[in-house]
Amino acid sequence: MDYKINTLQLVCVAQFTAKAGKRDELVAALAALIPDTRRESGCIRYELNVSLDDDNKVAFVEKFVDREAFDKHCAKDAIQDYFHNVMPELVESHHVEVFNQVIA
């Protein structure tokens, strides 16, 4: 099968495991980031998901037009506030990874 790798757009998967009893607070804090992020000119997709396998895990699947748009998103005050002030109170562990989409 032929495929192409989209090297311009960026996909980010950000996974968070909530501290015991903090899942609902974590989901609320992350959901609050959705409206403004979706209005960013470089945002294509910004979707929050809860795990079917682990009640404490949530993940964002994000897509931006390019690395610059993603970096601007990450630098926003609300995102910085989440990572520096909110996340330490609610998150046991996290993993953020970026990808390029394979178009088949």
C-alpha positions, -999 to +999 in steps of 0.1 A: +000+000+000+012+035-008+014+060+019+027+095+026+038+111+058+024+145+065+055+163+078+039+197+080+010+191+104+016+179+140-004+155+160+000+154+198-012+127+222-011+140+258-019+113+284-026+120+320-032+097+349-052+114+377-042+111+413-066+089+433-100+105+435-091+134+412-102+122+378-134+143+376-114+174+387-088+166+361-114+162+333-130+195+343-097+213+343-087+199+309-122+205+294-119+241+304-090+244+279-110+232+250-131+262+238-102+287+236-078+262+220-104+252+193-105+289+184-067+291+179-061+297+142-036+268+140-058+242+157-073+215+136-084+190+163-085+192+201-103+163+217-104+151+253-109+114+259-114+092+290-099+057+290-122+027+288-095+006+305-085+028+334-108+052+352-080+075+361-065+080+326-075+107+302-059+118+269-059+147+245-056+140+208-046+173+192-037+183+157-022+216+146-014+230+112+024+230+119+050+230+147+048+268+151+011+267+158+016+239+183+044+258+201+022+289+202-005+268+218+019+254+244+031+289+253-004+302+260-010+314+296-038+288+302-016+259+291+013+271+311-009+276+341-023+240+337+012+224+335+027+245+363-002+250+388-031+227+381-014+195+369+008+190+400-023+189+422-043+165+400-019+143+380+000+112+391+019+108+358+018+121+323+033+115+289+032+139+259+043+127+225+041+144+190+037+126+157+033+131+120+002+116+104+006+087+079-018+092+050-026+059+034 
